[in-house]
Amino acid sequence: MQVNMHSGGQRVVITGAGSGLGRELALRYAKAGARLALADVQEKGLAETQTMVEAAGAAAFVQRCDVRDFSQLAALAQTCIERMDGIDVLINNAGVSSGGYFWDLSLEDWEWQISVNLMGVVKGCKAFIPHMLGQGAGRIINIASMAALMQAPGMSNYNVAKAGVVALSESLLAELTPLGIKVHVVCPSFFQTNLLDSFRGPDQASKEQIAKLLENSPISAADVAEIIFSRSQAGDFMILPHERGAQAWELKKANPQVIYDEMVHLAGKQLGQSSI
Ligand SMILES: NC(=O)c1ccc[n+]([C@@H]2O[C@H](COP(=O)([O-])OP(=O)(O)OC[C@H]3O[C@@H](n4cnc5c(N)ncnc54)[C@H](O)[C@@H]3O)[C@@H](O)[C@H]2O)c1
């Protein structure tokens, strides 16, 4: 049975909604009375998220959508128009993880990473912005990463993809704000989700390192979702949910060399070359 979604609260579409942060964002918007379009490549996770948001009292539909394929995003936008008469908030959240030193990463590793984490966001924006321009209103929230700002060693393809998401968001901020569309970019440090399920990289060691960082996060995916919800409503463009991440970014803006030296030191330690 199709639920009538033509009236109600804000219309929100979330990619990668079948797990982790995407699911928590869906639950946070559900709590605020939103109508939700939930998209992912994993249908089992999507169905679970739908059950959870409906239990929270929200109306939702799910659609399988691979963000690498523009035609699937265009079809998702079309369904949003048919079922909800438009879209108020687009959250480009779908993403995958990767690691490995540059000399070990293949060009296929690069293409895969860029196709999901960067081009997936470009294509999401391309599919939904025409409708937002037609409405003269809307909000876009792009999920990047602290990796975009810090460029830690051993994950250059992820760093570049996420830096691209920040640059795209800054470009859209300038172009779309005068036209009534709000833009935000989110740069979290590590937090516990299923992100490592998608891990691709040449060595197991970097996966284990990232697993430890995910486990040690002081804040949960639900906390990150809450911060994104409240700070985007408050009008913040760049949202840095982790306090230590925000401090590191302040430090890099004031004195980038301190962070460059720290990253060289870190890589030296990882590579057993601590005298560098
Ligand atoms: N967890 C962290 O530490 C962390 C830190 C910074 C940024 N992020 C970013 O947060 C976002 C959400 O990740 P998460 O941590 O919740 O991980 P997750 O793996 O739990 O969720 C990501 C979801 O994206 C989906 N997905 C992957 N490829 C897709 C594709 N091609 N099309 C559609 N959906 C696809 C997955 O199926 C999954 O359900 C990602 O963009 C990630 O890079 C995560």
The ligand as a Gaussian input file, in Angstrom:
#p B3LYP/6-31G(d) Opt

LIG

0 1
 N       31.985000       6.917000       9.837000
 C       32.943000       7.816000       9.779000
 O       33.892000       7.779000      10.548000
 C       32.854000       8.935000       8.771000
 C       33.700000      10.039000       8.946000
 C       33.636000      11.076000       8.020000
 C       32.749000      11.026000       6.972000
 N       31.936000       9.931000       6.837000
 C       31.021000       9.900000       5.693000
 O       29.695000       9.710000       6.161000
 C       28.907000       9.162000       5.091000
 C       28.062000       8.001000       5.623000
 O       28.924000       6.916000       5.938000
 P       28.715000       5.982000       7.235000
 O       29.894000       6.225000       8.105000
 O       27.357000       6.122000       7.769000
 O       28.971000       4.532000       6.576000
 P       27.962000       3.309000       6.304000
 O       28.753000       2.331000       5.490000
 O       27.382000       2.836000       7.589000
 O       26.823000       3.983000       5.400000
 C       27.068000       4.353000       4.057000
 C       25.875000       3.919000       3.198000
 O       26.140000       4.334000       1.848000
 C       25.704000       3.294000       0.992000
 N       26.389000       3.339000      -0.301000
 C       27.661000       2.990000      -0.589000
 N       27.889000       3.119000      -1.900000
 C       26.742000       3.574000      -2.457000
 C       26.350000       3.898000      -3.787000
 N       27.191000       3.765000      -4.812000
 N       25.079000       4.347000      -3.978000
 C       24.223000       4.465000      -2.954000
 N       24.515000       4.152000      -1.681000
 C       25.776000       3.709000      -1.442000
 C       26.040000       2.008000       1.736000
 O       25.279000       0.904000       1.237000
 C       25.695000       2.381000       3.168000
 O       24.362000       2.039000       3.492000
 C       29.912000       8.757000       3.995000
 O       29.905000       9.738000       2.972000
 C       31.239000       8.757000       4.729000
 O       32.331000       8.972000       3.858000
 C       31.959000       8.897000       7.713000

